[in-house]
Amino acid sequence: MLTALAGLFAATFLAATVFPFQSEVVFVALQLAGISPLWLLVLVASVGNTLGAFVNYWIGARLEDAGAHRWLRVDEKRFQRARRWWERWGVWSLLLSWAPVLGWFTVVAGALRTPLWQFALLVTIAKTGRFVVLGWLTAHAVGLG
């Protein structure tokens, strides 16, 4: 069980960073296998995914002056579009950080020096909500719920 949970943590951590990776398959596979209670899977996945988002925040905060968005292969037009979205919606954009396409806002949050407490709160809500919903949908899809 510990190995499976460590694997889930690693998968969700990696999926939250700028590296392309999907952790949903790992989460659902462990849920269907009954490796541990759903609440524990949600907890481990949420912590891993949230901590991975902190890596993005750090990249944004520390490397933006050096052109991190170019280093991460995000063209200037896309970066400026993300910045405009951020300027319009602000920290509330982080509630969408659970989505793979919009998770890049965690880098923007760091680059624009969002207060860490706001970042932590909103990203934790978003990431935890994602796995709660995924667990619920999976349970109901296979008749466990």
C-alpha positions in Angstrom: 0.0 0.0 0.0 2.8 2.5 0.8 4.5 1.9 -2.5 1.2 2.5 -4.3 0.6 5.7 -2.4 4.1 6.9 -3.0 3.6 6.3 -6.7 0.3 8.3 -6.6 2.1 11.1 -4.8 4.9 11.1 -7.4 2.4 11.0 -10.3 0.3 13.8 -9.0 3.3 15.9 -8.1 4.8 15.5 -11.6 1.5 16.2 -13.3 1.2 19.5 -11.5 4.6 20.7 -12.7 5.5 22.0 -16.1 6.3 18.5 -17.3 3.5 16.9 -19.3 2.0 14.0 -17.3 -1.5 12.8 -16.5 -2.1 11.4 -13.0 -5.8 10.6 -13.3 -5.1 7.1 -14.6 -3.0 6.3 -11.6 -5.6 7.7 -9.2 -8.5 5.8 -10.8 -6.5 2.6 -11.1 -5.7 2.7 -7.4 -9.3 3.6 -6.5 -10.6 0.7 -8.5 -8.0 -1.7 -7.1 -9.2 -0.8 -3.6 -5.6 -0.2 -2.4 -6.7 2.2 0.3 -9.7 4.2 1.4 -10.8 6.9 -1.1 -10.2 9.7 1.5 -6.5 8.6 1.7 -6.2 8.6 -2.1 -7.7 12.1 -2.3 -5.4 13.3 0.5 -2.2 11.9 -1.0 -3.1 13.1 -4.6 -4.1 16.5 -3.4 -0.9 17.0 -1.4 1.2 15.8 -4.3 -0.6 17.9 -6.8 -0.5 21.0 -4.6 3.2 20.7 -3.9 3.9 20.2 -7.6 2.1 23.5 -8.2 4.5 25.2 -5.8 7.3 24.1 -8.1 5.6 26.1 -10.9 5.2 29.1 -8.5 8.9 29.0 -7.7 9.8 28.8 -11.4 7.6 31.8 -12.1 8.9 33.8 -9.1 12.6 33.0 -9.6 13.1 32.7 -13.3 10.7 35.1 -15.0 13.3 37.9 -15.0 15.5 35.5 -17.0 12.7 34.7 -19.4 11.4 31.5 -17.8 8.4 31.4 -20.1 10.7 31.1 -23.1 12.8 28.4 -21.2 9.6 26.5 -20.7 8.9 26.8 -24.4 5.9 29.0 -24.0 5.9 31.6 -26.8 5.6 35.3 -26.0 2.0 35.5 -27.4 0.7 32.7 -25.2 2.5 34.1 -22.1 1.0 37.6 -22.7 -2.4 36.1 -23.2 -2.1 34.3 -19.8 -0.9 37.6 -18.3 -3.9 39.5 -19.6 -6.2 36.7 -18.3 -4.5 37.0 -14.9 -4.8 40.8 -14.9 -8.6 40.5 -15.6 -9.4 37.6 -13.2 -6.5 37.8 -10.8 -5.9 35.2 -8.1 -9.3 33.6 -8.7 -7.8 32.1 -11.9 -6.0 29.7 -9.5 -9.4 28.0 -8.9 -9.0 26.7 -12.4 -5.4 25.4 -11.8 -6.7 21.8 -11.6 -7.2 21.8 -15.4 -4.2 20.7 -17.3 -4.4 23.5 -19.9 -4.9 26.2 -17.2 -2.5 24.8 -14.7 0.1 27.1 -16.3 -1.4 29.9 -14.3 0.5 28.7 -11.3 3.7 29.8 -13.1 2.1 33.2 -13.9 1.1 33.5 -10.2 4.7 33.2 -9.2 5.9 35.5 -12.0 3.4 38.2 -10.9 4.3 37.7 -7.2 1.0 36.5 -5.9 1.0 36.4 -2.1 1.9 32.8 -1.1 -1.0 32.4 1.3 -3.5 33.2 -1.5 -1.7 30.9 -3.9 -1.7 28.1 -1.3 -5.3 28.5 -0.3 -6.8 28.7 -3.8 -4.6 26.0 -5.3 -5.3 23.6 -2.5 -9.0 24.1 -2.9 -8.8 23.6 -6.7 -6.5 20.5 -6.5 -8.4 18.8 -3.7 -11.7 19.5 -5.4 -10.4 17.9 -8.6 -9.6 14.6 -6.8 -12.8 14.6 -4.8 -14.9 15.0 -8.0 -12.8 12.4 -9.8 -13.2 9.9 -7.0 -16.9 10.5 -6.8 -17.4 10.2 -10.5 -15.3 7.0 -10.6 -17.2 5.5 -7.7 -20.6 6.2 -9.3 -19.5 5.1 -12.8 -18.6 1.6 -11.5 -21.3 1.3 -8.9 -19.2 1.9 -5.8 -21.0 5.0 -4.7 
